[in-house]
Amino acid sequence: MMVSPVRFLFNNDLITLSDIDPNLTLLQYLRDVQLATGTKEGCASGDCGACTVVVVDISETSSTELTYTSINACITFVTSLHGKQLITIEHLKEAEKLHQIQQSFVNNHGSQCGFCTPGFVMSCFALHKNNAEPRREDVVENLSGNLCRCTGYRAIIDGALETTKNLDDVFRRNHTQTLDKLKGLKEGPSVRFETGDKKYFAPKSIAELAVELLANPDSTLMAGATDLALNVTQNFTSFKKTIYLGDVKELTKITESLDQIIIGSAVPYSQFQAILEKEYPDFKELIERLGAKQVRNKGTLGGNIGNASPIGDMPPALIVLGAKMILQRGSETRTVKVEEYFISYKKTVLREAEFIKEIIIPKAKSGHQLKLYKISKRFDDDISAVLAAIYIRLEDDQVTAIRLAFGGMAATPKRASHSEQVLLNKAFTEQNIVLAQQQLVNDFQPLSDVRASVDYRMRVAQNLLMKCYFELTDNELNTRVTHYA
């Protein structure tokens, strides 16, 4: 077998790896191999941000620009760094002078015990490299995945708000040199190697992917790995055969037409979030609450669907919008509605050696409204207990089109067909909403688990229908005292 190693820049040093376990996380590599212990382990699940590092890559939109992306090292496999530059907290200080971001934390007393500080600094570093004058809301969003238990966030936010409009650091001065090095690293064949009984392959084209998957249908497909990595970090399992999708050009593209958005299955949330928000504003909060910035920088739409979780955040919204997917096996493709993709718990219509190529989302239609509601124990960065997606068209106070879908209410994300029928072609009244609430009992038989009980889930789902009614009819929700069963 021809071996083509993983190659990346560790700051400015070229790293070549071909004899490593493909299950080795970036955090383990940094601390155990590079002895770069400034990157801390807090949760091993991408929740606390103590392990935040920054990855630099060539921009998707300009071959002369670089993008700086914050990620969680604990749920990133080191193999995914091929063709990129890795920057850690150790690389910011220049000679005996702190980086401007580090100095701003000192000036604003943004550190106490210091354990979380490297992660905060790296998140701020990425923010300021991409946004010279961030607003407070930009800072809060970018730091939502970083937790501090002793300082409090005011000093940290103050430090992050210090402008870096004229930032002149070593990374800016080395821009052209770094760009040229990364272009060189991306040349050559697709990465492929074996270590012991484990195999790793990172195809560059969809044709390579299709051929490899036919030959090895038992391979694990991996892109952002924000969920799959937990099998390694928390369940202590490993993957024997891994195919990495992040280098497949066709899977990392976004295209638009007059009436639809086509998102490659390996495109991270942070790259398509703004496009969806423009069409459907409710996607903004949903996606921001799906995970921290570091998670959204790696997690993909294809992964959220392909995981087939009943509490995945995106499927209910895609179902009510009538979104479709292109599935591919070998050279053959077929189109499947997202609604039809899920069969039962963790089971889908995917055939052996078949994969999700892209997701097709219709653009907003005049007169239609999409309302999305997520209920979780924590507001940010938490898994849904119940997620409701409501796509509705009202004409003269009549419901002329309605689709309702819920996550967390069944073994799969699914539509509430009984409730839909109660509302379709009827007056949009509080009385009819109550009837639709009652029909949810015929649509779903939810389970009790650590996140919520059966009764709680049903009551919340029913109340979300009423919440939607209040919002669309300009009723004052907070003044209502009536309880709806």
C-alpha positions in Angstrom: 0.0 0.0 0.0 1.3 3.4 -0.9 1.8 5.6 2.1 1.0 9.3 1.9 1.5 11.0 5.3 -0.3 13.7 7.2 1.7 17.0 6.8 0.9 20.2 8.7 2.7 23.2 10.2 3.1 23.4 14.0 3.5 27.1 14.0 6.3 27.3 11.4 7.7 23.7 11.9 6.7 21.1 9.3 5.3 18.0 10.9 5.0 14.7 9.0 3.0 11.8 10.5 2.4 8.4 9.1 2.9 6.0 12.0 0.3 7.3 14.4 -3.0 5.9 15.6 -5.7 7.6 13.6 -7.7 7.8 16.8 -5.1 10.1 18.4 -6.7 13.4 19.5 -5.0 16.7 18.9 -5.0 17.3 22.6 -3.2 14.0 23.3 -0.7 14.8 20.6 0.1 18.3 21.9 0.5 17.3 25.5 2.1 13.9 25.2 4.2 14.2 21.9 4.9 17.9 21.6 4.9 18.5 25.3 2.9 21.7 24.6 1.0 21.7 27.9 -0.4 25.2 27.7 -3.4 23.6 26.0 -5.5 22.1 28.9 -7.8 19.2 29.2 -11.0 20.0 31.0 -14.0 18.0 29.8 -12.8 15.9 26.8 -16.1 16.6 25.2 -15.8 20.0 23.6 -17.8 21.8 26.3 -15.4 23.9 28.4 -13.0 25.4 25.9 -9.8 24.9 28.0 -8.2 23.0 25.0 -9.0 25.7 22.4 -6.4 26.0 19.7 -6.4 27.8 16.3 -6.1 26.2 12.9 -5.1 28.3 9.9 -6.1 27.4 6.4 -6.4 29.0 2.9 -9.7 30.8 2.6 -12.5 29.0 0.6 -13.3 32.3 -1.2 -9.8 33.8 -1.8 -6.6 31.9 -2.6 -4.6 34.8 -1.2 -6.3 35.0 2.2 -6.0 32.9 5.4 -8.7 32.0 7.8 -8.1 31.6 11.6 -10.5 29.0 13.1 -10.8 28.1 16.8 -11.4 24.4 17.6 -11.5 22.1 20.5 -8.3 20.0 20.5 -10.0 17.3 22.7 -12.5 16.3 20.0 -10.2 16.8 17.0 -8.2 14.0 15.5 -4.6 15.1 14.7 -5.0 13.5 11.2 -7.5 16.2 10.2 -4.7 18.9 10.3 -3.3 17.9 6.9 -2.5 20.9 4.8 -3.1 23.4 7.7 -1.2 25.4 10.3 -1.7 24.8 14.0 -1.2 27.6 16.5 -1.3 27.1 20.3 -0.9 29.4 23.2 2.9 28.8 23.2 3.2 30.4 19.8 1.7 33.8 20.6 4.5 35.3 22.6 7.1 36.9 20.5 10.6 37.0 22.0 10.0 38.5 25.5 6.9 40.4 24.5 3.4 39.1 25.1 1.0 39.0 22.2 -1.4 41.9 22.2 -4.3 39.6 23.1 -2.4 38.2 26.0 -1.5 41.7 27.2 -5.1 42.8 27.1 -6.0 40.0 29.5 -3.2 41.2 31.8 -4.4 44.8 31.5 -8.0 43.9 32.4 -7.2 41.3 35.1 -8.8 38.6 33.0 -7.1 35.6 34.7 -7.1 34.2 38.2 -6.2 30.5 38.6 -5.2 30.5 34.9 -6.4 27.1 33.9 -9.0 28.3 31.4 -6.9 31.3 30.3 -5.1 29.8 27.4 -8.4 28.7 25.8 -9.9 32.1 26.3 -6.9 33.8 24.7 -6.9 31.5 21.7 -10.6 32.1 21.1 -10.0 35.8 21.3 -7.0 35.5 19.0 -9.1 33.8 16.3 -11.9 36.4 16.8 -9.5 39.3 16.3 -7.7 37.8 13.3 -11.1 37.6 11.6 -12.7 40.7 13.0 -10.6 43.8 13.7 -13.3 45.6 15.7 -15.6 43.1 17.3 -18.8 44.2 19.1 -19.7 42.9 22.5 -22.2 40.5 21.0 -19.4 39.1 18.8 -17.2 38.6 21.8 -20.0 36.8 23.8 -20.8 34.5 20.9 -17.1 33.6 20.3 -16.5 33.0 24.0 -19.7 31.0 24.6 -17.7 27.7 24.5 -15.1 28.9 27.1 -15.9 28.4 30.8 -14.3 30.1 33.7 -15.0 29.2 37.3 -13.2 31.8 39.3 -12.6 35.1 37.5 -16.1 36.0 36.2 -16.7 37.1 32.7 -16.7 40.9 32.9 -12.9 41.2 33.0 -12.5 38.6 30.2 -15.0 40.3 28.0 -13.3 43.7 28.7 -10.0 42.2 27.6 -11.5 40.7 24.5 -13.1 44.0 23.5 -9.7 45.9 23.3 -9.4 46.7 19.6 -6.7 45.1 17.5 -7.5 47.0 14.3 -3.8 47.7 13.7 -2.6 44.3 15.0 0.9 43.7 13.8 1.9 40.3 15.0 4.3 37.7 13.6 1.4 35.9 11.9 0.5 38.9 9.9 4.1 39.5 8.9 4.5 35.8 7.9 1.2 35.8 5.9 2.7 35.3 2.4 5.2 32.7 3.7 2.6 30.7 5.5 0.2 30.9 2.5 2.9 29.5 0.2 3.8 26.7 2.6 0.1 25.6 3.0 -0.3 25.6 -0.8 2.6 23.3 -1.0 1.3 21.0 1.7 -2.0 20.5 -0.1 -0.3 19.2 -3.3 0.3 15.6 -3.8 -1.9 12.5 -3.3 -4.6 11.9 -0.8 -3.4 11.0 2.7 -3.4 7.2 3.3 -1.6 5.1 5.8 -2.0 2.1 8.1 -0.8 1.7 11.7 -1.2 -1.8 13.1 -4.8 -2.9 12.5 -6.0 0.6 11.8 -6.4 2.3 8.4 -6.9 6.0 7.5 -7.8 7.6 4.2 -8.6 11.2 3.4 -9.8 11.3 -0.2 -9.7 14.6 -2.1 -12.5 13.8 -4.6 -15.9 12.3 -4.4 -14.8 9.7 -7.0 -12.0 8.5 -4.6 -14.4 8.4 -1.7 -17.0 6.3 -3.6 -14.4 3.8 -4.7 -12.9 3.5 -1.3 -16.3 3.0 0.4 -17.3 0.3 -2.0 -14.0 -1.6 -1.2 -14.4 -0.9 2.6 -18.1 -0.5 3.4 -17.4 -1.0 7.1 -15.4 2.2 7.3 -16.4 5.1 9.6 -17.1 8.3 7.8 -15.8 11.3 9.6 -15.9 15.1 9.0 -16.1 17.4 12.0 -16.2 14.4 14.4 -17.6 16.5 17.2 -19.9 13.6 18.1 -17.8 10.6 16.9 -14.8 11.7 18.9 -16.7 11.2 22.1 -16.5 7.5 21.4 -12.7 7.8 21.8 -12.5 10.4 24.6 -15.3 9.2 26.8 -16.2 5.6 25.8 -12.6 4.6 25.2 -13.3 2.8 21.9 -11.5 3.3 18.6 -12.2 3.2 14.9 -10.5 0.5 12.8 -11.1 2.1 9.4 -11.6 5.8 9.1 -12.4 7.8 6.0 -12.0 11.6 6.5 -14.4 13.7 4.4 -13.0 17.2 5.1 -10.7 17.2 2.1 -13.3 16.1 -0.4 -13.9 19.2 -2.6 -17.4 18.3 -3.7 -18.6 17.8 -0.1 -17.2 21.1 1.2 -19.0 23.5 -1.3 -22.0 25.7 -1.0 -24.0 26.7 -4.1 -27.1 28.8 -4.5 -29.8 29.1 -7.1 -32.8 31.3 -7.3 -34.9 28.9 -5.2 -32.6 26.7 -3.2 -29.4 26.4 -1.2 -27.2 23.3 -1.7 -24.9 22.5 1.2 -22.2 19.8 0.9 -22.4 17.3 3.7 -18.9 18.2 5.1 -19.5 22.0 5.2 -19.1 23.2 8.8 -22.0 25.2 10.4 -19.9 28.4 10.7 -19.7 28.5 6.9 -23.4 28.1 6.0 -25.0 29.7 9.1 -25.2 33.2 7.6 -26.8 31.9 4.4 -29.6 30.1 6.2 -30.1 33.0 8.6 -30.7 35.3 5.6 -33.6 33.1 4.4 -34.9 32.0 7.8 -33.9 34.3 10.7 -34.9 31.7 13.3 -31.8 29.6 12.3 -29.6 32.2 13.9 -30.4 31.3 17.5 -30.9 27.6 16.7 -27.4 27.2 15.2 -25.7 29.4 17.8 -27.3 27.2 20.6 -26.4 24.0 18.8 -22.9 24.2 20.1 -20.1 26.6 20.9 -18.2 28.5 18.2 -15.5 25.8 18.3 -18.0 23.1 17.7 -19.7 25.0 14.9 -16.4 25.5 13.3 -16.0 21.7 12.8 -19.5 20.2 13.1 -21.3 19.6 9.8 -24.9 19.4 8.6 -24.2 16.0 7.0 -23.0 14.7 10.4 -26.0 16.1 12.3 -28.4 14.3 9.9 -26.3 11.2 9.4 -26.0 10.6 13.1 -29.7 9.8 13.0 -30.2 11.0 16.6 -33.8 11.7 17.6 -32.6 14.9 19.3 -30.5 16.3 16.5 -31.3 20.0 16.2 -31.4 20.4 12.4 -33.6 17.6 11.1 -36.9 18.9 12.4 -36.3 22.3 10.6 -35.2 20.6 7.4 -38.2 18.3 7.5 -40.8 21.1 7.7 -38.9 23.0 4.9 -39.2 20.0 2.6 -35.4 19.7 2.3 -33.9 16.8 0.3 -30.6 15.0 0.2 -28.5 13.5 -2.6 -27.2 10.1 -1.6 -24.4 8.4 -3.5 -23.1 4.9 -3.8 -20.4 4.3 -6.3 -21.3 6.5 -9.3 -25.0 6.2 -8.7 -27.0 8.9 -6.9 -30.6 9.2 -5.6 -32.7 11.9 -4.0 -34.3 11.3 -0.7 -36.4 13.7 1.4 -34.9 14.4 4.9 -38.3 13.3 6.3 -38.0 9.9 4.6 -34.3 9.4 5.7 -35.1 8.2 9.2 -36.6 4.7 9.7 -36.3 4.0 13.4 -33.9 4.8 16.3 -30.4 5.3 14.7 -31.6 3.5 11.5 -31.8 5.2 8.2 -32.4 4.4 4.5 -28.6 4.5 3.7 -27.5 1.4 1.9 -24.1 -0.3 2.3 -21.3 2.0 0.9 -23.8 4.9 0.4 -23.1 8.3 1.8 -24.7 11.7 2.0 -23.4 14.0 -0.8 -25.3 17.2 -0.2 -28.4 18.7 1.3 -30.9 20.8 -0.8 -32.8 23.4 1.2 -35.6 25.4 -0.5 -35.3 29.2 -0.1 -38.0 31.1 1.7 -41.3 31.5 0.0 -43.5 34.6 0.2 -46.0 34.5 3.0 -44.5 31.4 4.7 -42.9 31.6 8.2 -40.5 29.3 9.9 -40.5 29.2 13.7 -37.9 27.2 15.6 -37.9 26.5 19.4 -35.3 24.6 21.4 -35.8 23.5 25.0 -32.7 22.4 26.9 -31.4 22.4 30.4 -28.7 24.9 29.5 -29.5 27.7 27.1 -26.2 27.4 25.2 -24.2 24.4 24.1 -26.6 21.7 25.2 -28.6 18.9 23.8 -32.3 19.4 23.2 -35.0 17.9 25.4 -37.6 19.0 22.8 -37.2 20.9 19.6 -40.1 22.2 17.6 -40.1 23.3 14.0 -43.2 25.1 12.6 -43.6 26.1 8.9 -46.8 28.0 8.3 -48.6 30.2 5.9 -51.4 32.4 6.9 -53.9 34.1 4.6 -56.7 36.2 6.0 -56.2 34.5 9.4 -56.6 31.1 7.7 -53.9 28.4 7.8 -53.3 27.6 4.2 -50.1 25.6 4.7 -48.7 23.9 7.8 -45.9 21.5 8.7 -45.0 20.6 12.3 -42.0 18.5 13.2 -40.5 17.7 16.6 -37.2 16.3 17.9 -37.0 14.5 21.2 -40.6 13.3 21.0 -40.0 9.9 19.3 -37.3 7.5 18.2 -36.8 9.7 15.1 -37.4 13.4 14.3 -40.9 13.3 12.7 -43.9 15.3 11.7 -47.0 15.8 13.8 -49.5 14.8 11.2 -52.6 14.7 13.4 -52.0 18.2 14.7 -51.3 19.4 11.2 -54.7 18.2 10.0 -56.5 20.0 12.8 -55.0 23.3 11.7 -54.9 23.0 7.9 -57.4 25.2 6.1 -58.9 26.3 9.5 -59.0 29.7 11.2 -55.8 30.5 13.1 -57.4 30.8 16.5 -56.5 30.0 20.0 -59.3 27.4 20.1 -57.9 25.5 17.1 -54.4 25.6 18.6 -55.8 23.9 21.7 -57.3 21.2 19.5 -53.9 20.8 17.8 -52.3 20.5 21.3 -54.6 17.7 22.2 -53.8 15.8 18.9 -50.1 15.7 19.8 -50.9 12.8 22.1 -51.8 10.9 19.0 -48.7 12.0 17.1 -46.1 11.1 19.8 -45.4 8.7 22.6 -42.2 10.3 24.1 -39.9 8.5 26.6 -38.5 9.6 29.9 -34.8 9.9 30.2 -32.1 12.0 32.0 -33.2 15.1 30.1 -36.9 15.1 30.6 -39.9 13.0 31.6 -42.8 11.9 29.3 -45.2 14.4 30.9 -42.7 17.3 30.6 -41.9 16.6 27.0 -45.6 16.5 26.0 -46.5 19.6 28.0 -43.6 21.5 26.5 -44.4 20.5 23.0 -48.0 21.5 23.4 -47.0 24.9 24.9 -44.7 25.6 22.0 -47.6 25.4 19.7 -49.3 28.1 21.8 -46.2 30.1 22.0 -46.0 30.2 18.2 -49.7 31.3 18.0 -49.0 34.2 20.5 -46.0 35.3 18.5 -47.7 35.2 15.1 -50.8 37.0 16.4 -48.9 39.6 18.4 -50.4 38.4 21.7 -48.5 39.2 24.8 -47.3 35.8 25.9 -46.0 37.0 29.3 -49.4 38.3 30.3 -51.3 35.0 29.8 -52.2 33.0 32.8 -54.3 30.3 31.2 -52.8 26.8 31.4 -53.2 24.6 28.4 -53.2 20.8 28.7 
